[in-house]
Amino acid sequence: MKIFKLPDLGEGLPDAEIVEWHIKPGDEVSAGQTLVSVETAKAIIDIPSPQAGRIAKLFGRENDVVDVGKPLLAFDGGITDSEAKTTDSGTVVGEMESTEDLIAETAIGLHHSTSTFKATPAVRALANRMEVELSMVTPSGRDGLILADDVRRVARILAEHGPMEPLRGVRRAMARNMAQSHEEVAPASLVEDADITDIDSSADITPRLIRALIAGCNAEPSLNAWYDSHANGRRVLERIHLGLAVDAPQGLFVAVLLDIQDDDDTAIVERLGELKEKIKNRSLTPAELRGYSITLSNYGAIAGRYASPVVLPPTVAILGAGKSRDAVVARNGEIAIRHILPLALTFDHRAVTGGEAARFMKAVVDDLEA
């Protein structure tokens, strides 16, 4: 057999989930023919055949997650020693000798917080059969020992709430990104209000927010940057590649609008329309999901005044806009009713100072109020 491995799907996309096989073992395929549809962090991609030939074997089923560089399928033909080693699953068959010795290990969660749990091999086997994570179990035994009854109690509770829904595709990527942010970023937040009474409240405010964000980057470029935590350095970018957070039924999308600083209001509206249509049709390419230098989240289109948006490495800032409202304010020494837009800026304090963040926010507010 000749092994075809999952190809590189783009920077930041280490794996993919098999959505649908378009072929089966024994099929004859031509070069360029679609073999399989896979879902990456944010998009569905059709993978073409690199050659013509007969399909000998598929190495994954639908909903399986495959790492880049791992076997995807095999064509009839020779297989090299290195490929044979790659496809070897390394499964060990045998029996484990029974023992009552305690096994203690460290549980690592999404946020890399650590705790220790203890259980006998028999209890661990019971938990495995009942699909109960030991890190979820409150021990009742001496010195924190997890007992069989503890596992059964958790299993009953989980059964009452129905089967677990695995995180797939967009939601799986979101969980991974949030864990990375929690582990790496030193977040700080700054909030402010903007008077947008003179802006048409019936229109989508997103294009106007984008223009204000551009003004903020022009006033304080340090927020339009990438930070390398390993090298402890930052790269301030001249061009603005805006990551736009978009809510969708599948989960949170962050798609990029490259070189947005060169676009006028009309161009911004057109590009936003094209982007939303691609998200709806799941036709975004990997290139449209990476490389953003700063992020905008208009969560207020749904609800919420202020928030603490999450910065995703290697970016250093995200601007959030809350739900606008009418408010009684003092203006030019008089009481007036004005339309107010709450803003929230989260920045990575390792790379951005408080003064830089404040100057950025001031420029954003000034542009919205102009």
C-alpha positions in Angstrom: 0.0 0.0 0.0 1.0 3.6 -0.5 0.0 5.8 2.4 -1.6 9.3 1.9 -1.3 11.4 5.0 -3.4 14.3 6.0 -1.7 17.3 4.4 -0.8 20.6 6.0 -4.1 22.6 6.1 -2.5 25.9 7.0 -0.8 27.7 10.0 -2.5 27.0 13.3 -4.6 24.0 12.0 -2.9 21.0 13.6 -5.7 18.5 12.9 -9.0 18.0 11.2 -12.2 16.1 11.9 -13.5 13.7 9.2 -16.9 14.9 8.0 -17.7 12.7 5.1 -15.8 10.1 3.0 -16.5 10.4 -0.7 -14.9 7.1 -1.6 -14.6 3.6 -0.1 -12.0 0.8 -0.3 -11.9 -0.7 -3.8 -12.9 2.5 -5.6 -10.8 3.7 -8.5 -10.1 7.4 -8.3 -8.5 10.0 -10.5 -6.0 12.7 -9.6 -7.8 15.7 -8.2 -11.0 13.8 -7.3 -12.4 14.7 -3.9 -11.5 12.0 -1.4 -12.9 13.3 1.9 -14.4 16.4 3.5 -12.8 17.5 6.7 -13.6 20.2 9.3 -10.8 22.2 10.6 -11.0 24.8 13.4 -13.4 26.9 11.4 -14.0 25.6 7.9 -14.9 22.5 5.9 -12.3 21.6 3.3 -12.5 19.1 0.5 -9.2 17.1 0.1 -8.4 16.0 -3.5 -6.6 12.9 -4.5 -2.9 13.4 -5.1 -2.9 10.6 -7.8 -5.0 8.2 -9.7 -5.3 4.7 -8.3 -7.3 2.2 -6.3 -8.3 2.9 -2.7 -7.0 0.1 -0.4 -7.9 1.3 3.1 -9.3 4.2 5.0 -7.6 5.0 8.3 -10.5 6.9 9.9 -14.2 7.1 10.3 -16.6 10.0 10.2 -16.2 12.2 13.3 -12.7 10.9 13.9 -10.0 13.6 14.5 -6.8 13.1 12.5 -3.6 15.0 13.2 -1.8 16.6 10.3 0.9 14.1 9.0 -1.0 11.0 10.1 -2.3 8.4 7.7 -5.6 9.2 6.1 -5.9 6.5 3.5 -3.9 4.0 1.5 -3.6 3.3 -2.3 -2.8 -0.1 -3.7 1.0 -0.3 -4.1 4.2 -0.5 -2.2 4.7 0.8 1.4 8.1 1.9 2.7 9.5 0.9 6.1 9.0 4.4 7.5 5.4 4.4 6.4 4.8 1.0 7.9 6.1 2.4 11.2 3.9 5.4 10.9 0.8 3.3 10.4 1.6 0.9 13.3 -0.8 1.7 16.1 1.5 0.2 18.7 -1.4 -1.7 20.4 -0.3 -4.0 23.2 -2.5 -7.0 23.9 -2.4 -8.7 27.3 -3.7 -8.8 30.8 -3.0 -6.5 33.7 -2.2 -8.3 37.0 -4.7 -7.5 39.7 -3.4 -5.5 42.6 -4.7 -3.3 45.4 -1.8 -0.8 45.2 -2.9 2.8 45.0 -2.2 4.7 41.8 -1.9 8.5 42.3 -1.6 10.8 39.3 -2.0 14.5 38.5 -5.1 15.6 36.6 -4.6 18.4 34.1 -7.7 20.3 33.0 -8.3 22.8 30.2 -6.8 25.6 32.3 -3.8 23.5 33.4 -4.8 23.8 37.0 -3.5 20.7 38.8 -4.9 18.4 41.5 -4.1 14.9 42.7 -6.6 12.0 42.9 -6.0 8.5 44.2 -7.8 5.2 43.3 -7.0 1.5 43.2 -6.7 -0.1 39.8 -10.1 -1.8 40.3 -11.8 1.6 40.9 -10.0 3.1 37.9 -11.2 0.2 35.7 -14.7 0.8 37.0 -14.5 4.5 36.1 -13.3 3.6 32.7 -16.1 1.2 32.1 -18.7 3.7 33.3 -17.0 6.6 31.4 -16.4 8.7 34.5 -13.4 11.0 34.7 -11.8 10.6 38.1 -11.1 14.3 38.2 -14.9 14.8 38.4 -15.3 12.5 41.4 -15.3 13.8 45.0 -13.5 11.1 47.1 -15.0 9.8 50.3 -12.2 7.5 51.3 -9.5 8.1 53.8 -6.8 10.6 52.7 -8.7 11.5 49.5 -9.1 7.9 48.2 -11.8 7.5 45.5 -14.1 4.6 46.3 -16.2 2.5 43.9 -19.4 4.0 45.4 -18.0 7.5 44.6 -17.7 6.5 40.9 -21.1 5.0 40.8 -22.7 8.1 42.3 -21.2 10.3 39.6 -22.2 7.9 36.9 -25.8 8.1 38.2 -25.8 11.9 38.1 -24.3 11.9 34.6 -26.9 9.4 33.4 -29.7 11.6 34.7 -28.5 14.4 32.4 -28.2 12.3 29.3 -25.1 11.6 27.1 -22.2 14.0 26.9 -22.0 16.0 23.7 -18.4 15.9 22.4 -17.0 19.3 21.3 -16.4 19.1 17.6 -15.2 21.4 14.9 -15.7 25.1 15.8 -16.5 24.4 19.5 -13.5 22.1 19.9 -11.2 24.8 18.5 -12.8 27.4 20.7 -12.1 25.3 23.8 -8.5 24.9 22.8 -8.0 28.6 22.0 -9.6 29.7 25.3 -7.3 27.3 27.3 -4.3 28.7 25.4 -5.3 32.2 26.2 -5.9 31.5 29.9 -2.5 29.8 30.1 -0.4 32.4 28.2 -2.0 35.9 28.3 -1.8 38.4 31.2 -5.1 40.2 30.5 -6.1 43.7 31.7 -9.3 45.5 30.8 -10.4 49.1 30.2 -14.0 50.3 29.7 -15.4 53.5 28.4 -18.6 54.9 26.9 -19.0 56.6 23.5 -21.8 59.0 22.7 -23.2 57.7 19.3 -26.4 59.9 19.2 -25.4 61.2 15.8 -24.9 57.7 14.3 -27.9 56.1 12.6 -29.2 53.7 15.2 -31.2 51.7 12.6 -28.0 50.6 10.7 -25.5 48.0 11.6 -22.9 49.7 13.7 -20.1 47.1 12.9 -18.7 49.1 9.9 -18.6 52.2 12.0 -16.8 50.3 14.8 -14.2 49.0 12.3 -13.5 52.6 11.2 -13.1 53.6 14.8 -10.8 50.6 15.5 -8.6 51.7 12.6 -8.4 55.2 14.1 -7.3 53.6 17.4 -4.6 51.6 15.7 -3.3 54.7 13.9 -3.2 56.6 17.2 -1.5 53.7 19.1 0.0 51.1 16.8 1.3 49.0 19.7 -2.1 47.3 20.0 -1.9 46.1 16.4 0.8 43.6 17.2 1.8 40.0 17.8 3.6 38.9 20.9 6.0 36.0 21.0 6.0 34.6 24.6 9.0 32.3 23.9 11.2 35.1 22.6 9.7 37.7 24.9 9.3 40.1 22.1 6.6 41.8 20.1 6.1 42.7 16.4 4.1 45.9 15.8 2.4 45.7 12.4 2.0 48.5 9.9 -1.0 46.9 8.3 -4.2 46.1 10.1 -5.6 42.6 9.7 -8.8 42.6 11.6 -10.1 39.5 13.2 -13.9 39.8 13.4 -15.7 37.6 16.0 -18.9 36.3 14.6 -21.6 34.3 16.4 -23.0 31.3 14.5 -25.0 28.2 15.3 -21.8 26.1 15.0 -19.9 28.3 17.5 -17.6 31.3 17.5 -15.9 32.2 14.3 -13.0 34.6 14.1 -12.5 35.5 10.4 -9.9 37.9 9.1 -10.3 41.0 7.0 -6.8 41.6 5.7 -5.5 45.1 5.1 -8.7 46.7 6.4 -6.9 50.0 6.9 -7.1 50.7 3.1 -10.9 50.3 2.8 -13.5 53.1 2.9 -16.9 52.7 4.4 -18.4 51.2 1.2 -15.7 48.7 0.9 -16.0 47.7 4.5 -19.7 47.1 4.2 -19.2 44.9 1.0 -16.5 42.8 2.7 -18.6 42.3 5.8 -21.4 41.0 3.6 -19.1 38.6 1.8 -17.7 37.4 5.0 -21.1 36.7 6.6 -22.2 34.8 3.5 -19.1 32.6 3.6 -19.7 31.8 7.3 -23.3 30.9 6.5 -22.2 28.6 3.7 -19.2 27.2 5.6 -17.0 28.2 2.7 -14.2 30.1 4.5 -10.7 29.0 3.5 -7.9 28.5 6.1 -6.3 31.7 4.8 -9.4 33.6 5.9 -9.2 32.3 9.5 -5.7 33.1 10.5 -3.2 36.0 10.5 -5.3 38.6 12.2 -3.5 41.3 14.2 -6.3 42.7 16.4 -9.9 41.5 17.1 -13.3 43.2 17.2 -16.3 41.6 19.0 -19.7 43.3 18.6 -21.4 41.2 21.3 -23.8 44.0 22.1 -25.8 43.1 19.0 -27.2 40.3 21.2 -27.0 41.5 24.8 -24.6 42.8 27.4 -23.1 46.2 28.2 -19.6 45.4 29.3 -17.5 42.3 29.1 -14.0 41.0 29.4 -13.2 39.8 25.8 -10.5 37.1 25.5 -7.3 37.9 23.8 -6.1 35.1 21.5 -2.3 34.7 21.2 -0.3 35.9 19.4 -2.5 39.1 19.2 -2.4 41.5 22.1 -5.8 43.3 22.0 -9.5 42.8 21.4 -12.1 45.6 21.4 -15.6 44.7 22.4 -18.8 46.7 21.9 -21.8 46.3 24.2 -25.5 46.9 23.8 -26.2 50.6 23.2 -28.8 52.5 25.3 -30.4 55.8 25.9 -29.0 57.5 29.0 -29.5 60.8 30.9 -26.1 62.6 30.9 -24.7 66.0 31.6 -23.6 67.6 28.3 -22.3 71.1 28.0 -23.6 71.9 31.5 -27.1 70.7 30.7 -29.0 67.5 31.3 -29.7 65.6 28.0 -30.8 62.2 26.8 -28.0 60.7 24.6 -27.5 57.3 23.0 -24.5 55.6 24.6 -22.3 52.7 23.4 -20.3 50.9 26.1 -16.9 49.7 25.0 -14.5 47.2 26.6 -10.9 46.7 25.7 -8.9 43.7 26.8 -5.1 43.8 26.2 -2.2 41.6 27.0 -0.3 43.5 29.7 2.9 41.8 28.9 3.1 43.7 25.6 0.9 46.7 26.1 1.0 49.4 28.8 -2.0 50.9 30.4 -1.2 54.3 28.8 -1.0 52.7 25.3 -4.4 51.0 25.9 -5.9 54.3 27.1 -4.7 56.3 24.1 -6.1 53.6 21.8 -9.5 53.8 23.6 -9.5 57.6 23.5 -9.0 57.5 19.7 -11.7 55.0 19.2 -14.2 57.1 21.3 -13.2 60.3 19.5 -13.8 58.7 16.1 -17.2 57.4 17.1 -18.2 60.8 18.5 -16.9 62.8 15.6 
